[in-house]
């Protein structure tokens, strides 16, 4: 394997030092006139099969970790933030009742929610403002986002678990189950 010529080395240096992908014109601005396309083709061939690769995305070029080596760089993952119970309850209400206003969320939960709860859910990218209701006061409504669906592996809101699914998974609060059983018992007595 012959080393690249000085022009190809200059293109390589510019791409290596760049903090973002570069277009042909941007590369030319650094290295001057020359066969930039030819240098890129030469470098692309030189880096084929190595730990890093020269890739083209649209009309821009950059170096990136080879796809088969990317797993080696994923050791330091950010620890996911745990949501508070209030945030989880609010997210569930929004996902099942969207679009829903803050007052409706509070009515369903039975307690007021802090503004921070909605802020946390919006910061995660799972909840977004969904417009205003056409009623007096024009309250802001909230809805889930495509990121919410993707994070939880759902194709659409129709894929959310129903009450029977939640009961079968043991995810309902024992107090809720006791109320449900009492309602069934009362219905049987009155029948």
MIMISE-359972 format. One line per 4 residues: number of its first residue (from 1); their letters; for each residue x, y, z of N, C-alpha, C, O. Coordinates in steps of 0.02 Angstrom, whole numbers, plus 50000, padded with zeros to 5 digits. Layout:
NUM> A> X Y Z X Y Z X Y Z X Y Z  ...
END
This chain:
1> XXXX> 50043 49941 50000 50000 50000 50000 50045 50062 50000 50088 50071 50043  50034 50104 49952 50075 50165 49947 50042 50220 49987 49981 50226 49988  50082 50260 50020 50053 50315 50060 50021 50366 50014 50041 50374 49956  49969 50401 50039 49936 50451 49997 49984 50509 49982 50031 50522 50019
5> XXXX> 49970 50543 49927 50011 50601 49910 49996 50659 49958 49950 50655 49999  50034 50713 49952 50027 50769 49999 49957 50801 49996 49932 50823 50047  49927 50804 49936 49860 50834 49930 49809 50791 49967 49768 50818 50004  49812 50725 49958 49765 50680 49992 49777 50684 50068 49729 50680 50107
9> XXXX> 49839 50690 50089 49855 50697 50160 49825 50761 50188 49800 50762 50244  49827 50815 50149 49798 50879 50171 49722 50872 50178 49694 50897 50227  49690 50838 50131 49617 50827 50135 49602 50786 50197 49555 50800 50234  49642 50735 50209 49633 50692 50268 49640 50733 50333 49599 50725 50378
13> XXXX> 49690 50776 50336 49701 50816 50396 49642 50864 50409 49620 50872 50465  49617 50894 50355 49561 50941 50362 49499 50904 50387 49465 50928 50432  49484 50846 50358 49425 50808 50379 49433 50782 50451 49385 50782 50490  49493 50762 50468 49505 50736 50535 49495 50790 50588 49467 50776 50642
17> XXXX> 49516 50850 50574 49512 50905 50622 49443 50939 50623 49428 50976 50670  49402 50926 50573 49336 50960 50568 49289 50935 50623 49289 50876 50640  49250 50981 50650 49201 50962 50701 49133 50946 50672 49086 50929 50708  49127 50951 50606 49064 50935 50571 49082 50912 50501 49136 50927 50476
21> XXXX> 49037 50874 50468 49050 50853 50400 49062 50913 50353 49032 50966 50362  49105 50903 50304 49124 50958 50259 49103 50943 50187 49106 50886 50164  49082 50996 50152 49066 50990 50081 49131 50995 50041 49184 51012 50068  49127 50980 49976 49186 50986 49933 49213 51058 49934 49274 51068 49937
25> XXXX> 49168 51106 49931 49190 51176 49931 49224 51195 49997 49273 51232 49997  49199 51169 50052 49229 51183 50117 49300 51152 50121 49346 51183 50148  49307 51093 50094 49373 51060 50093 49421 51101 50049 49478 51114 50069  49396 51122 49990 49438 51162 49944 49460 51228 49976 49515 51252 49962
29> XXXX> 49418 51256 50018 49436 51319 50052 49497 51310 50096 49535 51358 50107  49508 51250 50120 49566 51236 50163 49627 51212 50124 49683 51233 50139  49616 51170 50074 49673 51138 50041 49690 51170 49974 49742 51154 49945  49649 51214 49949 49661 51245 49885 49634 51203 49828 49602 51152 49838
33> XXXX> 49647 51226 49767 49623 51190 49708 49661 51125 49699 49720 51120 49714  49626 51076 49676 49655 51010 49665 49599 50960 49656 49540 50979 49659  49616 50899 49646 49567 50846 49635 49541 50820 49703 49562 50767 49726  49495 50858 49733 49468 50840 49798 49430 50774 49794 49437 50731 49837
37> XXXX> 49390 50766 49741 49353 50703 49733 49400 50643 49728 49387 50591 49758  49453 50651 49690 49502 50597 49683 49535 50581 49750 49546 50522 49766  49553 50633 49789 49583 50623 49854 49535 50588 49901 49555 50545 49940  49471 50607 49899 49421 50575 49941 49413 50502 49923 49407 50459 49967
41> XXXX> 49411 50487 49858 49406 50417 49836 49466 50376 49859 49459 50319 49881  49525 50406 49855 49587 50372 49878 49584 50359 49953 49601 50304 49976  49564 50409 49992 49559 50401 50064 49505 50351 50084 49513 50312 50130  49449 50353 50048 49394 50307 50062 49419 50235 50053 49403 50191 50093
45> XXXX> 49457 50223 50000 49485 50156 49987 49536 50138 50041 49538 50081 50064  49578 50186 50060 49629 50173 50111 49598 50154 50179 49626 50112 50215  49543 50185 50196 49511 50173 50261 49462 50115 50260 49436 50097 50313  49447 50086 50203 49400 50031 50199 49425 49973 50242 49483 49953 50236
49> XXXX> 49382 49946 50284 49400 49889 50326 49438 49907 50389 49460 49862 50425  49447 49970 50403 49484 49991 50463 49436 50012 50518 49375 50010 50508  49462 50033 50574 49421 50052 50632 49383 50116 50622 49333 50128 50656  49405 50158 50577 49368 50218 50559 49358 50217 50484 49395 50185 50447
53> XXXX> 49308 50252 50462 49292 50253 50391 49278 50324 50369 49253 50365 50408  49294 50338 50307 49275 50402 50277 49209 50391 50242 49203 50348 50199  49159 50429 50262 49092 50419 50235 49064 50484 50207 49082 50539 50229  49019 50476 50159 48985 50533 50129 48912 50530 50152 48879 50479 50145
57> XXXX> 48888 50586 50178 48818 50593 50197 48791 50652 50159 48807 50710 50174  48750 50639 50110 48725 50692 50066 48784 50718 50025 48816 50679 49990  48797 50782 50030 48853 50811 49993 48911 50828 50039 48954 50869 50021  48913 50798 50098 48966 50813 50146 49003 50749 50167 48976 50694 50165
61> XXXX> 49066 50758 50186 49111 50703 50203 49135 50710 50274 49145 50765 50299  49145 50652 50307 49174 50653 50375 49199 50583 50393 49182 50534 50361  49240 50582 50445 49264 50518 50472 49216 50497 50527 49190 50538 50565  49204 50432 50531 49163 50405 50586 49189 50336 50605 49225 50304 50566
65> XXXX> 49171 50314 50664 49190 50248 50686 49158 50197 50640 49100 50204 50620  49195 50145 50622 49167 50092 50581 49107 50062 50617 49107 50054 50678  49055 50047 50579 48992 50023 50608 49002 49961 50652 48970 49954 50704  49047 49916 50632 49057 49855 50671 49100 49866 50733 49110 49820 50772
69> XXXX> 49125 49926 50743 49165 49943 50802 49129 49990 50850 49154 50004 50904  49071 50014 50831 49036 50064 50871 49020 50038 50941 49018 50078 50988  49007 49974 50948 48990 49946 51014 49045 49957 51065 49032 49959 51125  49107 49963 51043 49162 49973 51089 49161 50041 51122 49189 50050 51176
73> XXXX> 49127 50089 51092 49125 50156 51118 49063 50169 51160 49054 50225 51185  49022 50120 51169 48959 50129 51206 48964 50107 51279 48913 50095 51310  49023 50102 51305 49032 50081 51375 49005 50132 51423 48973 50114 51473  49016 50195 51411 48996 50248 51457 48928 50276 51437 48923 50326 51403
77> XXXX> 48877 50241 51459 48809 50264 51444 48784 50309 51500 48799 50298 51559  48747 50358 51481 48717 50402 51531 48665 50363 51570 48626 50325 51541  48666 50371 51634 48617 50338 51677 48549 50369 51665 48541 50430 51674  48500 50329 51646 48434 50359 51634 48405 50388 51698 48411 50360 51752
81> XXXX> 48372 50445 51690 48341 50478 51746 48276 50442 51763 48237 50426 51719  48266 50430 51826 48204 50399 51847 48150 50452 51855 48162 50506 51883  48091 50437 51830 48036 50483 51836 48003 50475 51904 48000 50420 51932  47978 50530 51931 47941 50528 51994 47874 50493 51982 47852 50486 51925
85> XXXX> 47843 50473 52036 47777 50442 52030 47727 50490 51998 47687 50470 51956  47731 50553 52016 47686 50604 51987 47698 50609 51912 47650 50615 51873  47761 50607 51890 47776 50611 51819 47751 50549 51782 47724 50555 51727  47758 50491 51812 47734 50429 51780 47658 50431 51774 47631 50414 51721
89> XXXX> 47625 50451 51827 47551 50456 51825 47529 50506 51773 47482 50494 51735  47563 50563 51770 47546 50615 51722 47557 50591 51651 47515 50603 51607  47613 50556 51639 47627 50529 51573 47573 50478 51553 47551 50478 51495  47552 50436 51599 47500 50387 51584 47435 50421 51566 47401 50401 51519
93> XXXX> 47417 50472 51604 47354 50508 51590 47358 50541 51522 47310 50537 51483  47413 50573 51507 47420 50606 51442 47416 50555 51386 47383 50566 51336  47450 50498 51394 47452 50448 51340 47384 50417 51327 47367 50402 51270  47344 50408 51380 47279 50376 51370 47223 50426 51354 47172 50406 51326
97> XXXX> 47232 50490 51371 47178 50538 51362 47194 50596 51316 47155 50644 51312  47250 50594 51282 47272 50652 51243 47223 50672 51188 47188 50629 51162  47220 50735 51171 47252 50792 51204 47215 50808 51268 47154 50806 51271  47252 50825 51320 47223 50835 51386 47254 50898 51417 47314 50911 51409
101> XXXX> 47212 50936 51452 47236 50998 51484 47262 50983 51554 47250 50929 51581  47297 51030 51582 47324 51023 51649 47267 51012 51700 47273 50970 51744  47212 51049 51692 47155 51041 51738 47126 50971 51733 47106 50942 51784  47123 50944 51673 47097 50876 51664 47144 50824 51695 47122 50776 51725
105> XXXX> 47209 50836 51688 47258 50790 51720 47249 50792 51795 47248 50739 51828  47242 50852 51824 47233 50859 51896 47168 50827 51919 47165 50797 51973  47115 50833 51879 47050 50803 51897 47055 50727 51898 47027 50695 51942  47091 50698 51851 47099 50626 51848 47143 50601 51905 47128 50551 51937
109> XXXX> 47199 50636 51917 47245 50617 51971 47217 50631 52039 47232 50596 52088  47174 50682 52045 47146 50700 52109 47190 50747 52149 47173 50764 52206  47247 50767 52122 47292 50814 52155 47320 50861 52103 47320 50846 52044  47345 50918 52127 47377 50965 52081 47445 50938 52061 47478 50902 52098
113> XXXX> 47466 50957 52000 47533 50938 51978 47575 51002 51975 47550 51056 51959  47638 50993 51989 47682 51051 51984 47700 51062 51911 47700 51015 51871  47717 51123 51894 47737 51138 51826 47799 51099 51807 47808 51081 51749  47841 51085 51857 47902 51047 51845 47889 50978 51818 47929 50951 51780
117> XXXX> 47833 50948 51836 47817 50881 51812 47809 50881 51737 47837 50838 51702  47770 50928 51711 47761 50933 51639 47826 50953 51604 47840 50930 51549  47866 50996 51637 47930 51016 51609 47976 50957 51600 48010 50951 51549  47978 50912 51650 48021 50852 51647 47998 50808 51589 48040 50782 51551
121> XXXX> 47934 50799 51581 47908 50757 51527 47922 50788 51459 47935 50752 51411  47919 50853 51455 47935 50886 51391 48010 50883 51378 48030 50878 51320  48050 50888 51430 48123 50884 51422 48145 50815 51398 48194 50809 51362  48109 50763 51418 48125 50695 51394 48106 50687 51321 48129 50641 51287
125> XXXX> 48063 50732 51296 48041 50727 51227 47980 50682 51219 47963 50665 51162  47949 50663 51274 47892 50617 51270 47825 50653 51268 47775 50623 51248  47823 50716 51289 47761 50754 51291 47774 50821 51257 47828 50849 51262  47723 50846 51223 47728 50910 51188 47663 50948 51197 47610 50918 51207
129> XXXX> 47665 51015 51192 47603 51053 51191 47564 51035 51127 47593 51027 51073  47498 51028 51133 47458 51006 51076 47405 51057 51057 47354 51040 51027  47417 51120 51073 47369 51171 51055 47326 51192 51114 47337 51171 51171  47277 51233 51100 47233 51259 51153 47162 51236 51140 47140 51231 51083
133> XXXX> 47126 51222 51195 47055 51204 51190 47014 51265 51173 47030 51321 51195  46962 51256 51134 46919 51311 51115 46863 51319 51166 46804 51311 51151  46883 51333 51228 46836 51345 51283 46861 51407 51320 46917 51429 51308  46820 51436 51364 46843 51495 51402 46910 51481 51437 46920 51428 51467
137> XXXX> 46954 51529 51433 47020 51522 51462 47070 51491 51415 47131 51496 51426  47046 51458 51362 47088 51426 51311 47148 51389 51341 47205 51406 51328  47134 51337 51383 47189 51301 51415 47232 51263 51364 47208 51238 51313  47296 51261 51379 47345 51225 51338 47334 51150 51349 47323 51127 51405
141> XXXX> 47337 51112 51295 47331 51039 51301 47398 51007 51286 47442 51037 51256  47405 50945 51308 47467 50907 51300 47453 50840 51267 47399 50812 51274  47503 50816 51230 47498 50752 51196 47566 50720 51196 47617 50752 51209  47568 50655 51181 47632 50619 51177 47664 50632 51109 47632 50658 51063
145> XXXX> 47727 50614 51103 47766 50626 51042 47785 50559 51010 47777 50507 51040  47809 50562 50948 47835 50500 50917 47893 50470 50957 47903 50409 50956  47932 50511 50992 47987 50486 51034 47959 50443 51091 47990 50393 51110  47902 50462 51118 47869 50422 51170 47852 50353 51143 47867 50302 51175
149> XXXX> 47821 50352 51084 47803 50288 51054 47866 50246 51040 47866 50186 51054  47918 50277 51013 47979 50241 50997 48012 50214 51060 48035 50157 51060  48015 50254 51113 48048 50232 51175 48014 50171 51204 48047 50126 51230  47948 50169 51201 47911 50114 51231 47893 50059 51180 47855 50013 51195
153> XXXX> 47921 50064 51119 47911 50012 51069 47840 50007 51044 47817 49952 51029  47806 50063 51038 47737 50063 51015 47734 50091 50944 47769 50139 50928  47691 50062 50903 47681 50088 50836 47633 50147 50837 47640 50195 50799  47583 50142 50881 47534 50196 50889 47505 50192 50959 47520 50145 50996
157> XXXX> 47464 50240 50977 47432 50240 51043 47385 50180 51051 47371 50160 51107  47361 50153 50996 47317 50095 51001 47354 50034 51031 47322 49987 51054  47420 50036 51030 47459 49980 51058 47470 49986 51133 47501 49942 51163  47445 50040 51165 47450 50045 51237 47411 49988 51270 47359 49968 51244
161> XXXX> 47435 49962 51325 47400 49906 51357 47333 49929 51385 47325 49985 51409  47284 49884 51382 47218 49896 51410 47216 49876 51483 47266 49851 51510  47159 49885 51515 47153 49870 51587 47165 49796 51601 47196 49778 51651  47141 49752 51556 47152 49680 51567 47226 49662 51561 47251 49620 51598
165> XXXX> 47262 49694 51514 47334 49682 51507 47371 49705 51569 47416 49670 51593  47352 49763 51596 47385 49789 51655 47372 49745 51716 47416 49732 51756  47310 49721 51722 47292 49677 51778 47330 49612 51772 47356 49586 51823  47335 49584 51713 47371 49521 51703 47445 49528 51718 47477 49480 51740
169> XXXX> 47472 49586 51706 47543 49597 51719 47556 49615 51792 47614 49623 51811  47504 49622 51832 47512 49639 51903 47532 49711 51914 47562 49727 51964  47515 49754 51867 47536 49824 51871 47483 49870 51902 47496 49930 51909  47426 49843 51921 47376 49886 51952 47387 49887 52027 47407 49838 52057
173> XXXX> 47373 49944 52056 47381 49954 52128 47332 49909 52164 47274 49904 52144  47353 49874 52218 47307 49830 52255 47244 49865 52278 47191 49834 52283  47248 49930 52293 47188 49967 52313 47139 49970 52255 47078 49962 52265  47164 49981 52194 47120 49982 52135 47086 49914 52126 47027 49910 52110
177> XXXX> 47124 49861 52135 47096 49794 52128 47043 49781 52180 46992 49750 52165  47053 49804 52242 47004 49795 52294 46939 49832 52277 46885 49805 52287  46945 49893 52252 46885 49931 52231 46849 49895 52175 46787 49890 52175  46887 49868 52126 46855 49832 52071 46818 49770 52096 46762 49757 52075
181> XXXX> 46849 49734 52142 46817 49674 52170 46755 49692 52209 46705 49657 52206  46757 49747 52246 46700 49770 52284 46642 49790 52237 46584 49775 52251  46658 49823 52182 46607 49842 52133 46574 49780 52104 46513 49779 52095  46613 49729 52089 46585 49666 52062 46540 49634 52114 46486 49610 52098
185> XXXX> 46563 49632 52177 46523 49602 52231 46457 49640 52241 46404 49609 52249  46460 49707 52239 46399 49747 52246 46352 49735 52187 46291 49733 52197  46378 49728 52128 46336 49716 52068 46303 49647 52074 46245 49639 52055  46340 49597 52100 46311 49530 52109 46255 49530 52161 46204 49496 52151
189> XXX> 46263 49568 52215 46211 49572 52267 46149 49606 52242 46093 49587 52259  46158 49657 52200 46101 49695 52175 46066 49660 52117 46013 49682 52096  46096 49608 52091 46067 49575 52032 46013 49526 52050 45984 49495 52006
END
